[in-house]
């Protein structure tokens, strides 16, 4: 199916943090009549995420931080365990994830491997996420991490046994999609 799409109107609803637009468009299915549809679309930019792993120790580096949307949706503490991630503020996802890794985890990494790209919520959000893996060593630790105070980040750095992290996925302690995807990727590729 290859529909014909024509945007007829875009209304800015909010630009408080990111952009929320109401988009009116004409949708014409390959075999059918044109119809007018309206959707709200949230544009927060694109992002990158990385799973740091240590093959010899069989560990991964994850983070824990407060996420308001999860709190509003029933996560009592609002705390989420996640892989390191961040929004792109330049065009190169690899440079972004290296910078985010050092800011959030305190590890300065050089060699990253891009493993895939994915739209995380394509029904409402424009963001595409670039997924990476990288091996870390203790000597790569250059700071305590924790994020940037200027960005109001309060990030706890966790070094977890890989099998324990996988169990946390199945027990529901880890509910973040990007983290689950990267942990399962690491398992399927026998990274650890």
Secondary structure, DSSP 8 states (H G I E B T S, - for coil): ---EEEEEEEEEEE-SSSEEEEEEEEEE-TTS-EEEEEEEEEE---EEEEEEEETTTTEEEEEEEE-HHHHHTT-SS-EEEE-EEEE-SSS-HHHHHHHHHHHHH-B-----EEEEEEESSTTTB--EEEEEEEE--GGGB-S-----GGGT---EEEEEEHHHHHHHHHHTS---HHHHHHHHHHHHTT--
